Amino acid sequence: MFASWYDRQGPAADVLNVGELPDPEPGPGEVRVRVTVSGVNPGDTKKRRGWLGSSMPHPRVIPHSDAAGVVDAVGSGVDVGRVGQRVWVYGAQSYRAFGTAAQYTVVPDHMAVPLPDHISDELGACLGIPGVTAHRAVFADGPVDEKIVLVHGVLGGVGSLAAQLARWGGATVIGTVRRGGDLDRVDPAVVAHAVALDSDDPAATIRAHAPDGVHRIVEVSLSANADLDNAVTALDAVIAAYGTHTDRTELPFWPLLFNNVTLRLLGSDDFPVAAKRQAARDLTAAAAVGALTVDVGDRYPLEDIAKAHDRVDAGGRGRVLVTVPD
């Protein structure tokens, strides 16, 4: 099969190889997926470059955890009727050596989720890491119907899906953006109130829309927003954080304690299996009724995967996808 891989960590152009590898075969309880589109996430590029001192988890790694494609073979114990089924894939390179940056990937049966025919491969390939993380951030502490959910970084990969899932779940969504110039990019059908963090008093603006405080916060940078979050949380609120810019993050401990705020930290690789399965079901259901959209940015052919990784590392608007040749 045509694939990309790395045998050592480092800059994308230095370590990512592209060429032929043996076709994988599904084992018991597994399916093989013929990949059409592979999603690139910041977590994929961090693993490749050894972020926070992480080492090579396997002698050879095919990167990327997310994809869309078609099941073309199954292992023992799996319904052969799955062959030919369109699917989206999550977790392919989570504690596994061979991800989705290849013509074929092999995953446990439940990690290849049926993809309705009217949902595009591009959307399917964007549901994995950001979608499962967003779902856990919104729903880990129960339903959000009639609650107020504050989503920081509402234009980002996780933030945008979190806002859409919260709205789908019946919440009123308040979303933040970094700059006032980004406010016109926020979808008013999803986000009831958008607030720019560079405004004079974002906490007062949020409080104007949530006088009793917000019930849930989806947090992209706990170190940057801890004081703001403290100023706008309701009693018994939950702050679900999946990112921070300072490793040793300071918190306004006593005010948060007196409000009985729960701080939930989210590491998507290690979510409970049951939570991932529920996220997969809900993401598919929401996408099927048109409640989820994704801003797709640049697309790269698999032979240009190093450029795709550099694009993710550089940041910028929209999800980055790699298309896999037939």
N, C-alpha and C positions, 0 to 999 in steps of 0.2 A: 504494500500500500504506500501511497504518497503521504508523507508525514513530516512534521517538524519535531525536533527534540533538542535537549541539551544534556551534556555529560558533566558540566561544571557550571557554577554560577558566575554571573558577571553581566556586563553590558550586552544588550540584545544582539547587536551586530557581531559581537565577538563570540557568543556562545550558542546562538540558535542555529541549528543545522536544518537543512531541508533536503529530503531525498527519499529513498525507498527503505522500508522496514517490513518485516514479515507481517502478514495479516494476523490479527489476534483471533482466538477462538473462544467462544463463550463457555464458561464452566457451569457446573450445577447452579441453578437459580439465577443465571445471568442471561442477558441478551446482547447481541451485537447490533450496533446502530451504524448505518451508512450515513455519515455526517454530511450535511449540506452547508450549514452555517455554524461557525464556532464563535461564541461570545468571549471577548477579552475583558477581564476585570482587573482593577488595581491589585487585588490579591494574587493574581497570576504573575504579574510582573514583579511583585515584591518577593515571591518565592524564587523567581528566576535570579534576582540580584542579591539574595541573601539578606533581606531586610531584617533588622534587629538581631543580626548574628545567626540567623537560621542557617542550617547546613543542608546539604543535599539529602533529601529523604530516601532516595533510591539512586543506584548508580546511573540510571538513565531516566529522564522524565520527558514525557510528551505533555506540554502544558495545556492549560484551560480546563475549567470544570463544566462550562455551560455549552449547550448546542441544541440544534434541531436537526432532525433527519428522519430516517426510515429504518425500522427493525428489519434486518435481513437474515438473521440466524438466531436460534435460541439454544440454550443449554438444557440439560436434563431437568425435569421438574417444572419447566415453563411451558405454558400453552403454546403449541405450534401455530395457533391462530393469530398470534402476535406478529408473525412474519408479514411484512408489507404494511404494517401500521405506522402512520406518521406519529412522531413523538418529539417531546422536548426533554432534554437531559439536564440534570443537576448533579453536582458532587462527583463528577467523573475523576477529578484529580485531587479529591479530598482523601488523604491517607492512601492514595493509590498512585501507581507510577505513571499510568498512561491515560492522558486526558483526551480532549476533543480536537486538538490541532492536528487532525489526521483524517484520512478517508474513512477509517473505522475506529470506533471505540466500544469497549465492552464494559458494561455496568450491571449491578444487581437489577433484577427485573423491575422493582418498584421505583428505581431512579430514572427509568425511561417512561415518561408520563404521556398518555395518549393526548394527541394534539388535534383538536377538531379541524375539519378541512378548511373552514373559513378563517382560521387564524394563520397568519403568515409565519414562515420559518424565521424571519427576522425577529418578530415579537417572541416567538418561542425560545430563540437563542438568548434572549435578554431576561428571561424569567428566573434563572437559577440563583446565583449568589445574591444579586440585589433584591430579587423578589422574595426569596425565602427570608432574608434578613429583614426586609420591610414588613413582612407578615408577622414575624416574631416580635418586632418592635411594637407593632400596633395591637396584636391580639394575645400576646403571652399572658397578660393579666386580665383576660376576660373580654367580653363583648364591648364594643364602643358605641353602640346605638344610643343616641341622644347625649353623648358626651362631647366635650370639646377637646380636640387633639391638635397640639401645636407641632408642626413639622419644620425643623430647621433644614436649610439647604433644600428647599422644596423643588428646585430645578435639577437637582442631582439625580444620579442613578437610583440610589436607595430612596432618597427623599421623595422623588416624584411618584414612585410606586407606593410608598407608604401613604402619601396623601390620597391617592386614588383608592387604595384598599380601605382606608379609614372612611372615606366618603361612601364607598360601596357598603361598608358596614354600618352606615347610618349616623356617622359622626358629623359634627360641624368642624371643618378644618381651617385652622389659621396657619399660614405658611410664611416663612421668612426667606429673604434673599439678602445677599451681601450688600448690594448697591441699589439705590433708587432707580437707576437706569434699567434694572432687570425686572421691575414690577410689571411692565407690559407683556412680559413673556409668561406670566402666571395665568393658568386657565381658571377663569372665574366659575366655570361649571363644577370644578373640583374644590378649589380653595375659596372659601367664603370671604376671607380677609387676608390680604397679603401685606407684609410689613418689611420694610428695608432696615437692615441692621445699622446702616450708616445714617439713619434719621436721628433727630435730636433726642428723642426719648422713646425707643422702641418698646420698653416695658410698659409705659403708660398707654401706648397705642394698643398693645395686646390686651391690657387690662380693660381698656374701653370696650373691647369686644367680648371680654370674659371677666366681668366684674367680680365674680367669685373665684376666679382662677381657672386654669386649664387642668384637665384631668389626666392627660397623657402628653408626654413630650417625646418626640423622636429626635434624638440628638446626634448630630454629625460631628460636633467638636465640643466635648464637655469642658475642656480647658478654657475655650473662648467664651462659652455661654453659661457657665455655672452661676454667676451672679444674676444674670438675666433670668435664667430658669427659676432661681430661688424667688425672684420678685414676682413671678407670674403663676406659680403653682398653686393649686387648690389643696385643701386638706386631703391627705391620703392619695396624693397624685403619684404617678409613676414617671420617672425619667428613664427612658430606654436608650442607652448610648452605644453606638457602634463605632465611634471614632473620637479621637482627641488629638490635639496638636502638641501637647506637652505630656511626656510619658508619666511624670509624677504630678498629677493634676490636683490643684488645690480646690477645696470645696468650702462653701459657707456652712459648716457642719451643723452648728446649733440651730440656726433658723430652719434648715431642712429637717432636722430632727423634730423640732417642735411642731412642724407641719406633718409629721409622720410620712415623709416622702420616701418612696421606695426607689432605689437606684438599681437598675437592671443593666448589666454589661453583656453585650452580645458578641459572641465569637461564632460565626456561622458554621464552621467546620464541626463544631461540637454541640450543636443543638440536638435535643433528643430526637431519635428516629421518628417517634410518633408526631412530634411537632413538625418535622420536615414533610412527612406524608400529608398532614393536614394542610400545611402551606401549599403543597403541590396541588391538592384538590381545590383549594380556594382560589389559587392563582388561575388555574385553568377555568374554573367557573366564572370568575370575574372577567377574564379575557373573552370568554365565549359570549358574554352578553354586552361586550363593547365597553366595559368599565375600565379597561387598562389600555393605555397606549404608551409607547416608548419613543423618545427622541433619538433616532439613530443618526449618528454622525458619519464618520468615515468608514468605508469598506475597503478591505485589502485582500488580494488573492493570497493563498497560503504561502506562495513563494516569497511574498513580501511581509512575512510575519514580523520580522525585526522592526519594520517601519510601524506596524500596528502597535507593537509594544512601546516603541518610543513615543508614539502619539498618546497612549494611555498615561505614560509617565509624565508627559508634558502637560497633561490636563486638557481642558477645553470642553466645548459643548458637544453633547450627544454620546451615545454608546458607540463603541468601536467593535466592528465585526470582521471576521475573517471568513471568506468564502472558500469552500473546498471543491476542487475539480472532480468531475465524474471519473 
